[in-house]
Amino acid sequence: MTILAPRPTTSDTAAAVVRRHWRGVRELGFIALMYVAYAASRVFADDSLAPARDRAMRILSLEDNVFLDVERDVVSWFVTHDVAGRLAAYYYASAHYLVTAVVLLWLYRRRASLYPHARQVLIGSTLVALVGYLLMPTAPPRLVGYPDLMALHADSGWWGEAASAPQGMGWLTNQLAAFPSMHAGWALWVALAVTAATTSRTIRTAAWAHALITSVVVVGTGNHWLLDVLAGWGIVFLAWRTVSPTADEQTVLTPRERDLVAGGSLSGA
């Protein structure tokens, strides 16, 4: 005799929808709170330029010793290639927010089993970076004599004199938050998360291209040293390898994921 499981009632379905929507609102609130804390901590960081420049010079000296001092050449290339420079400025000002948010939402909606781990990595690595900004304010290349690509193209964008901050709102950003580069760190997070979430070669390639383009752009705009990029990557990679979601979060699956598990193709796109 076949025993059939009871079909869910309308009230059960409604309760599940409410729980799912409430969880989504809670996640949005949590991410918004993290961003507010991120912005606030940068505002309250030490803005003394002299020690920040000293740290920048030590980074440059270290790069020079290991033949990694590529910043001036990269910035100069973007300055002399106007179209590429403008595109780089727009990319720097927007991609790290838009792409990171889109991937985070995609994971939440389509890869719920991976989302808790990815979210914890994103939050944990960002908090580590904030500690660095507060304890070791470091000047970017543009504040130690290198060309400022964002200022050069400010007439064609929404940003002003303070990196990618909107015009007249430079006080919202800490211009000495160069080390580590979380533009680069978040871009690597995107690549790692997408690689873990799908087997689509096209999507994976796009994610890794974003990480590589971001690393070039943050250096080429004069906003980060190459070692800033490597530090941002290192923080995110270490967090990805060491942070683990709780046991109950690991069991959270979307209906689509449950279907994929049944079909044996959860890792598919």
N, C-alpha and C positions, 0 to 999 in steps of 0.2 A: 504494500500500500504506500502510495506517495503522500508525504506530508508537505503541504504547502505552507510557506511562511505567511503570516498575516500581512495583508496589504496595508500600507500606511494610510491613515485617515487624513482627512482634510486638515484637521487641527494639528496633526503631526507635521504635515508638510508646511503649514503656515509657521509653526514654531521653528522649523529648520530654517526657513527663509529669514525670519526675524533674527535668529542667532547668527546667520551668515552676514546679514547686513550690519548687525551690531558689531560683529568682529571687524568688519571692514571700517566702520566709523572709528572704532578703537585704534586700529592700526594707523589710520590717517592722523588721528590725534597724536599718537605716539611719535610718528615721524615728524609732524609739525613741531611738537615740543622739542625734539632733538635738534631741528633746524634753528629754532629760537635760541636754544642754549648754545649752539654752534656760533650763531651770529653775535650773541651777547658776549660770549667769552672772548671773541676776537676784538670786540669794541673795547673791552676792559684790559686788554693786553698792554704791556709796556710799549710806548711809542717812541722811546729814545732812539734816535737814528744812529748816533755814533757807535754804541756797542753792537747794534744790528749790522752796521757796515763792517765792523771788525770781524764778526762771525762770517759774513759773506766773503771777506778777503781770505779767511782761513779755508773756506770751502774752495775758493778759486785756486789757492796755493796747493791744496791737496789734489785737485783735478789736474793742475799743471804737472805735478810730480808723476801722475799715472797716465798722462796724455789724454785726459778727458775734457780739457778746456775748449769745448766746441762752441760755446755760447755766442761769442762775437761773430763768428763766421755764419752761424745759423740765423742770427738776428739780421745781419747785414744782407743776407740773401732775401729775406722777406721784405726788407726795406726797399731793396732795388727792384723787386718784382711786385708792382702795385696790386694787381688783381689777387695774387696769392696772399699778399699781406692783408688785404681787406677780408678775404675769406677766413684767414687765420684769426683775425680779430673777432669776427662773428662766432667762429667755432669756440674760441676761448670764452667768450661771454655767455654762451648759451648751451653748448653741447653737454657739459658735465651735469647740468641740472636736468635737461630734457631727457637725455638718453638714460641716465640713472633712474629717473622717475618712471619712465616707460618700462624698463626692464623689471623694476621692482613691482609695478602693477601687473605686468605679465606673469611674473612668478606667483603672485598672490592669486590671480584668477585661474591660471592654467597649470601651475606646478606647485600646488600647496604643500606637498611633502618636502620640497626643497626650500620653500620660502623662509621658514624659521631660521634655518642655518644661514642663508644668504643675508637675511635682515640682521642677525646678530653680528655677522662679520662686518657688515657695513657700519653698524653703530659702534662696535668695538674699535675698529680701526680709526674711525673718525674721532672718537674720544682720545685715543692715543695721540693722534695728530694735534688735537687741541692742547694737550699737555705740552707738546713740543712748542706750539705757538706761544704759550704762556711763559714757559721757562727759558726758551731760546729764541726770542724774536730775531729774525734774520732778514736782511735786506735782499730783495731780488736784484737781478742785473740792472734793471732800468733805474734803480735808485743809487747805483754806484758808477754812473757814467755811460751805460750802454743805451742804445736807442730804445725809446718807448713806443712800441708798435701800436698799442691801444690808443695812446694820445695822438699819434700820427694820423689815425683813422677815426678819431672821435667825431668828426664832422659827418660821417656816414652811418653812425650807430647811435645807440641810446646811452652809451657809457660816457663818462667824463674823464676827469684827471686822475681818478683813483682806480686804476685797473678796470675791472668790468662793472663797477658800481654805477648805477644810473646817475646821470648828470645832476649835480647839486646834492648828491647823497653819499659822498665819499666817506662821511663819518660812520657809515654802516659797515665799512670793511676795514680790516686790519691789513695795511699794506706791507707789514713786516712778517706776514705769515707765509714765508717762502719755504721753510724746511719743516716737514716734508711737503711735497706737492700732492694734495688730495685730489686735484684735477686728474693727475696721473693715477693716483691710487684708486679712485672711483672708477676710472676707465678700465683698469685691470680687473676690478670687481665685476664689472659688466662682462668682460671676456670670460672670466672664470665661471660666473653664474650661468651664462648662456651655454658654455661648453658642457656644463653639468646637466643642463635642462633639455638639450636637444642633440640629435645626431645629424641635423641638417648641416651639410657642409657650407651652404651659402650663408646661413644665419651665423654660424660659428666664424666664418671668415669675416663677415661684416663686424662682428663684435671685436675680434682681434685687430681689425683695421682701425676701429675706433680707438682702441688702446694705443696703438702705434702712432696714429695721427695726433692724438692728444699729447703724447710725450714730445712730439716735434713742435707742436703749436705752443705749449707752455714755455718751451725754451725759446722758440722763435719770436714770441711776443715780448721777450725780455722780462717775463714774470717769474721764471724759475731757473735755477742752475740744474745741470744734468744730475748732480748728486741728489737734489731735491726729488727728482723723478725716481731715481733708484730707491731712495728712502721710502717714498710713497708706495712703490711697488712692493718693497720688502715688508712693510707693515701689513698690507692687505694680504699678501701671499701667506705670511706667517699666520695671520688670523684665520684665513681660509683652511689651513691645514690643522689648526689646533682647536678652533671653536666648534662645539657640537651642540645641536639642539637637544632639548629635554625629550625624554622617552615619549611623553604624550603628544608632543608636537610632531614627532617623526611619523605618527600614525595618521595625521590629518591628510586626507585626500579629497580632491574635487571629484564630482561624478565622472568627469571625463577621464581622470587618472584611474579611477576604479575600473572603468571599461578597458583602459589600456593595460592595466595589471592583469585583468582576466584574459586579455588577448596576448599577453607576453611582450608588449611593445611600449612600456612606459617611457623609455628613453627617446622615443621617436619625436619628431617635430610636431 
